Amino acid sequence: MDRVRVTWKRLLPLGLTLFILLVFATIPLYVRPYLVILLTTVLMYITLTLSWAIFSGPTRYISLASSAFFGLGVYVSAVLGQALPLPVVIAFGGLVSFILALFMGLLTLRLRGMYFIIFTFGVSELIRHFLLWWETNMKGTVGRLVVSIDQTTVYYIMLAIFVVALATAHLLRRSKFGLALRSIGEYEEAALHIGINVTNLKTITFAISAFFMGAAGAIMATRWTYIDPSIAFNPLFSFMPVLMAIFGGIGQLYGPILGATIFALLEEVLITEFPYYYMLLFGIILIAVILFLPSGLVGLIKRR
């Protein structure tokens, strides 16, 4: 009986995940185009939040560099979209973000606490303002046109990126590297003393999470006819994944996914119904979650 119960507990999450993915894969066949566009945005936020949680969840290093990686993917798509096939552009967008994260990791992952937070956000703003200066002073124009593709194709590619990110997060969480990352989050000095190469492990994981953000930016750019540094490197892309992960709860893999889904749909409703007050309402909701649900929705589900 105990063996059957253990097997059931293992198969139930897998079966539920496969069923949800099957539903998402068939949704464009029977819904309106508006819902496909909305679900693409939801998948984008889920991917950004899950990618953020791959590194920041176990290590407890709060990164605000998401907009830098996402924006680089957007600009790679704008620059190379007319010259290369779409899959190559997406892979290249992820690779550029991966390389940037490697350099950032080698430079900043020796920092901790608020110093790391400030530095990662500063890098995002530095890239945004540098591109704005470059386009204004060197090109004489700001922004670029982007090759657009149909919304259904964007949806399916975004879904594929999410599935790969989810599989990566799951495998990493169950591996010895995931255990090492959690030990870094619990007590980094102890992890260092037992022989874990702390800097290299943090840097590689940081770069892996950045790859999916860059790939998401590369495909999402095709939804927009025009992009500029303010659109591509919007600071909200740095803050929203953090807020969504906190709202859902970082303790379990489904927490960031759940938080990103609810927050993304809530954002759509608030922007539509309260366009001038939605950020204020977001702040109130976040304060309420921190005060009454410090472990996020995951903590509430566990208690229930």
C-alpha positions as CSV (number, residue, x, y, z in Angstrom):
1,M,0.0,0.0,0.0
2,D,2.8,2.4,0.9
3,R,4.6,1.7,-2.4
4,V,1.3,2.3,-4.4
5,R,0.9,5.6,-2.5
6,V,4.4,6.8,-3.3
7,T,4.0,5.8,-6.9
8,W,0.7,7.7,-7.1
9,K,2.3,10.8,-5.5
10,R,5.0,10.7,-8.2
11,L,2.8,10.1,-11.2
12,L,0.1,12.6,-10.3
13,P,2.2,15.8,-10.7
14,L,3.6,14.4,-14.0
15,G,0.2,13.5,-15.4
16,L,-1.3,16.9,-14.3
17,T,1.7,18.7,-16.0
18,L,1.3,16.7,-19.2
19,F,-2.5,17.4,-19.3
20,I,-2.0,21.2,-18.8
21,L,0.6,21.3,-21.5
22,L,-1.7,19.4,-23.8
23,V,-4.5,21.9,-23.1
24,F,-2.1,24.8,-23.9
25,A,-0.9,23.1,-27.1
26,T,-4.5,22.9,-28.4
27,I,-5.9,26.2,-27.2
28,P,-5.2,28.2,-30.4
29,L,-7.5,25.7,-32.3
30,Y,-10.7,26.8,-30.5
31,V,-10.2,30.3,-28.9
32,R,-10.3,33.8,-30.3
33,P,-7.1,35.5,-31.5
34,Y,-7.2,37.9,-28.5
35,L,-6.9,35.0,-26.1
36,V,-3.9,33.6,-28.0
37,I,-2.2,37.0,-27.6
38,L,-3.1,37.2,-23.9
39,L,-1.8,33.7,-23.3
40,T,1.4,34.5,-25.1
41,T,2.0,37.3,-22.7
42,V,1.2,35.0,-19.7
43,L,3.7,32.4,-21.0
44,M,6.3,35.2,-21.4
45,Y,5.9,36.2,-17.7
46,I,5.9,32.6,-16.6
47,T,9.1,31.9,-18.5
48,L,10.8,35.1,-17.1
49,T,9.7,34.2,-13.6
50,L,10.7,30.5,-13.8
51,S,14.0,31.5,-15.3
52,W,14.6,34.0,-12.5
53,A,13.7,31.3,-10.0
54,I,16.2,28.8,-11.5
55,F,19.0,30.9,-10.0
56,S,17.6,33.2,-7.4
57,G,15.2,30.6,-5.8
58,P,17.8,28.2,-4.4
59,T,20.7,30.7,-4.0
60,R,18.6,33.5,-2.5
61,Y,20.5,36.1,-4.6
62,I,17.9,38.6,-5.8
63,S,18.7,39.5,-9.4
64,L,17.3,42.6,-11.1
65,A,19.0,41.9,-14.4
66,S,16.0,40.3,-16.1
67,S,15.3,43.3,-18.3
68,A,18.9,43.3,-19.6
69,F,18.7,39.7,-20.8
70,F,15.2,40.1,-22.1
71,G,16.1,43.3,-23.9
72,L,19.2,41.9,-25.5
73,G,17.0,39.1,-27.0
74,V,14.6,41.8,-28.3
75,Y,17.4,43.7,-30.0
76,V,19.0,40.6,-31.4
77,S,15.7,39.8,-33.1
78,A,15.4,43.4,-34.4
79,V,19.0,43.4,-35.8
80,L,19.1,39.8,-37.2
81,G,15.5,39.1,-37.9
82,Q,15.7,39.9,-41.6
83,A,19.0,38.1,-42.2
84,L,18.6,34.8,-40.3
85,P,15.9,32.1,-39.9
86,L,13.7,32.6,-36.8
87,P,15.0,29.6,-34.8
88,V,18.6,30.8,-35.3
89,V,17.6,34.3,-34.2
90,I,16.0,32.9,-31.0
91,A,19.0,30.7,-30.2
92,F,21.3,33.6,-30.8
93,G,19.2,35.9,-28.6
94,G,19.5,33.3,-25.8
95,L,23.3,32.9,-26.4
96,V,24.0,36.6,-26.3
97,S,22.2,36.8,-22.9
98,F,24.0,33.7,-21.7
99,I,27.4,35.3,-22.5
100,L,26.5,38.6,-20.8
101,A,25.4,36.7,-17.7
102,L,28.7,34.8,-17.7
103,F,30.6,38.1,-17.6
104,M,28.2,39.6,-15.0
105,G,28.5,36.5,-12.9
106,L,32.2,36.5,-12.9
107,L,32.2,40.2,-11.9
108,T,29.3,40.4,-9.5
109,L,28.6,37.0,-7.9
110,R,31.2,37.7,-5.3
111,L,28.9,40.5,-4.1
112,R,26.0,39.7,-1.8
113,G,22.8,41.2,-0.5
114,M,21.8,44.7,-1.6
115,Y,25.2,45.2,-3.4
116,F,24.3,42.4,-5.8
117,I,20.8,43.7,-6.3
118,I,21.9,47.3,-7.0
119,F,24.7,46.1,-9.4
120,T,22.4,43.9,-11.5
121,F,19.8,46.6,-11.8
122,G,22.5,49.1,-12.6
123,V,23.8,46.9,-15.5
124,S,20.3,46.8,-17.0
125,E,20.0,50.6,-16.8
126,L,23.5,51.0,-18.2
127,I,22.7,48.9,-21.3
128,R,19.4,50.7,-21.8
129,H,21.0,54.2,-21.6
130,F,24.0,53.2,-23.7
131,L,21.8,51.9,-26.6
132,L,19.7,55.1,-26.3
133,W,22.8,57.2,-26.5
134,W,24.2,55.1,-29.4
135,E,21.1,55.3,-31.5
136,T,20.6,59.0,-30.8
137,N,24.1,60.2,-31.5
138,M,25.5,57.6,-33.9
139,K,22.5,56.6,-35.9
140,G,20.5,59.8,-35.7
141,T,17.3,57.8,-35.0
142,V,15.9,55.9,-32.0
143,G,14.5,52.4,-32.3
144,R,14.2,49.7,-35.0
145,L,11.6,48.0,-37.0
146,V,11.0,44.3,-36.3
147,V,10.0,41.5,-38.6
148,S,6.6,40.4,-37.5
149,I,5.1,36.9,-37.6
150,D,1.7,35.6,-36.9
151,Q,0.5,35.4,-33.3
152,T,-0.1,31.6,-33.3
153,T,3.5,30.9,-34.3
154,V,4.7,33.3,-31.6
155,Y,2.5,31.4,-29.1
156,Y,3.8,28.0,-29.9
157,I,7.4,29.1,-29.8
158,M,6.9,30.8,-26.5
159,L,5.2,27.6,-25.2
160,A,8.2,25.6,-26.4
161,I,10.7,27.9,-24.6
162,F,8.6,27.5,-21.4
163,V,8.6,23.7,-21.7
164,V,12.4,23.6,-22.1
165,A,12.9,26.0,-19.2
166,L,10.5,24.0,-17.0
167,A,12.4,20.7,-17.9
168,T,15.7,22.4,-17.1
169,A,14.5,23.7,-13.8
170,H,13.1,20.3,-12.8
171,L,16.2,18.4,-13.7
172,L,18.5,21.0,-12.0
173,R,16.4,20.9,-8.9
174,R,16.6,17.1,-8.6
175,S,20.3,16.9,-9.4
176,K,23.4,17.3,-7.2
177,F,23.9,20.7,-8.6
178,G,20.5,21.8,-7.3
179,L,21.4,20.4,-3.9
180,A,24.6,22.4,-4.1
181,L,22.7,25.6,-5.0
182,R,20.4,25.2,-2.1
183,S,23.3,24.7,0.2
184,I,24.7,28.0,-1.1
185,G,21.4,29.6,-0.2
186,E,21.4,28.1,3.3
187,Y,25.0,28.8,4.3
188,E,27.4,29.8,1.5
189,E,30.5,29.6,3.7
190,A,29.7,26.0,4.7
191,A,29.2,25.1,1.0
192,L,32.6,26.6,0.2
193,H,34.3,24.6,3.0
194,I,32.9,21.3,1.9
195,G,34.4,21.7,-1.6
196,I,31.7,23.3,-3.7
197,N,33.0,25.6,-6.4
198,V,30.6,28.3,-5.3
199,T,31.5,31.0,-7.8
200,N,31.5,28.8,-10.9
201,L,28.3,27.1,-10.0
202,K,26.5,30.4,-9.4
203,T,27.8,31.8,-12.6
204,I,26.8,28.9,-14.8
205,T,23.3,28.7,-13.2
206,F,22.9,32.5,-13.6
207,A,23.9,32.2,-17.3
208,I,21.4,29.3,-17.9
209,S,18.6,31.4,-16.5
210,A,19.6,34.3,-18.7
211,F,19.5,32.1,-21.8
212,F,15.7,31.5,-21.5
213,M,15.1,35.2,-20.8
214,G,17.0,36.2,-23.9
215,A,15.2,33.6,-26.0
216,A,11.8,34.8,-24.7
217,G,12.8,38.4,-25.7
218,A,13.8,37.3,-29.2
219,I,10.4,35.8,-30.0
220,M,8.4,38.4,-28.2
221,A,10.0,41.1,-30.3
222,T,8.2,39.7,-33.3
223,R,4.9,40.8,-31.8
224,W,5.9,44.4,-32.0
225,T,6.4,46.4,-35.2
226,Y,8.8,48.8,-33.6
227,I,11.1,48.6,-30.6
228,D,13.4,51.0,-28.8
229,P,15.6,50.8,-25.7
230,S,12.7,52.0,-23.4
231,I,10.5,49.2,-24.7
232,A,13.1,46.4,-24.8
233,F,14.8,47.2,-21.5
234,N,11.6,48.2,-19.6
235,P,12.5,48.1,-15.8
236,L,9.2,46.3,-15.2
237,F,10.8,43.2,-16.8
238,S,13.3,43.2,-13.9
239,F,10.8,43.8,-11.1
240,M,7.8,41.8,-12.2
241,P,9.5,38.3,-12.2
242,V,10.6,39.0,-8.6
243,L,7.1,40.1,-7.5
244,M,5.5,37.2,-9.3
245,A,7.9,34.6,-7.7
246,I,7.3,36.1,-4.2
247,F,3.5,36.1,-4.8
248,G,3.5,32.4,-5.9
249,G,6.2,31.3,-3.4
250,I,9.7,30.1,-4.2
251,G,9.8,27.0,-2.1
252,Q,8.3,24.8,-4.9
253,L,8.7,24.7,-8.6
254,Y,5.0,25.4,-9.3
255,G,5.1,28.5,-7.1
256,P,6.7,30.9,-9.6
257,I,4.5,29.5,-12.4
258,L,1.3,30.0,-10.3
259,G,2.3,33.5,-9.2
260,A,3.2,34.6,-12.7
261,T,0.0,33.2,-14.2
262,I,-2.2,35.0,-11.6
263,F,-0.3,38.2,-11.7
264,A,-0.2,38.4,-15.5
265,L,-4.0,37.9,-15.8
266,L,-4.5,40.3,-12.9
267,E,-2.3,42.9,-14.8
268,E,-4.5,42.5,-17.9
269,V,-7.7,43.1,-15.8
270,L,-6.3,46.0,-13.9
271,I,-4.9,47.8,-16.9
272,T,-8.2,47.4,-18.7
273,E,-10.5,48.4,-15.8
274,F,-8.2,50.8,-13.9
275,P,-5.5,52.1,-16.3
276,Y,-4.5,55.0,-14.1
277,Y,-4.4,53.1,-10.8
278,Y,-3.2,49.6,-11.6
279,M,0.3,50.0,-10.3
280,L,-1.1,51.3,-7.0
281,L,-3.4,48.3,-6.8
282,F,-0.4,46.0,-7.6
283,G,1.5,47.6,-4.7
284,I,-1.4,47.1,-2.3
285,I,-1.7,43.4,-3.4
286,L,2.0,42.8,-3.0
287,I,2.1,44.4,0.5
288,A,-0.9,42.2,1.6
289,V,0.8,39.1,0.3
290,I,4.1,39.9,2.2
291,L,2.2,40.7,5.4
292,F,-0.3,37.8,5.4
293,L,1.3,35.2,3.0
294,P,5.0,35.5,3.6
295,S,5.5,32.1,1.9
296,G,3.3,33.0,-1.0
297,L,0.6,30.9,-2.4
298,V,2.7,27.8,-2.0
299,G,2.7,28.3,1.8
300,L,-1.1,28.7,1.8
301,I,-1.6,25.5,-0.3
302,K,0.7,23.6,2.1
303,R,-1.3,24.8,5.1
304,R,-4.6,23.9,3.5
